Amino acid sequence: MGRLSRRQTDRLVSIACPGVILLTPRKRDFRLVELGYARQSPAGAMCITAACLRRLADEMDAGRLDDALEAMRKQREARGQ
């Protein structure tokens, strides 16, 4: 699989809980369905797939995606705390 754009990765992270549904997907979110990282209901809502979770884990393992603690640390540093 090719690399995801930062926007695509951020979007997957924002809905990366199996119990979360994206009710109003943006036009660019439909590419995630084409890639198999999300699926869409007939009404238009989206949720993630198991492939999404695997992809996000691969991104984390490769160091391209911070976990929550690392993201919080970077935010603190940026604020000078």
Secondary structure, DSSP 4 states (H G I P E B T S, - for coil): -PPPPHHHHHHHHHT-STT--BSS--GGGHHHHHTTSEEE-TTS-EEE-HHHHHHHHHHHHTTSS--HHHHHHHHHHHHT-
